[in-house]
Amino acid sequence: MTLPIAALDVDLHELVKQVAARKLAARMARLDDLRAHPEYATAGTPAPAGELAEVRHLLYDADPDASTPAFPYPTVQEAS
């Protein structure tokens, strides 16, 4: 049995309410976890060394021995 395409229609307001309810539930689950373990808010999990190196390179090439050069940021003289 094949349903008509109209059976697949979703009310936009209902969809928005469902998405908002799911987001709220996810945030409240995180809040409950933080209440049970407040040390999680400040402890964090350190990123692996490779991920830290990648993020440093994306923001600014902080590794002096990196094989990939930093982005060519303009110097003070070039910017003015």
Steps between C-alpha positions, in 0.01 A plus 500: 500500500639838399406808702424827324768768517266714714543243778865607528423866559613631839366808667787749524398621845487145629842428352651811663351398835643148468848629413491748788388226741788274389753782542364578845517134600863478385595813694320384812679165482831689493384715792407194705842353429672822612293511816598144583867560414588874525869421455428413134436867423859601572694177459446432133679240297827614347514475124751261343834651400423475128170682539663774707768545233237524227298761689814703577589493133152610397503792740866591468801289424637483853736211421841641400604167347180446300545379144200703381553877516260728680232695319653816350364750747578859404764674703427829674664687209293311241173554685537878522 
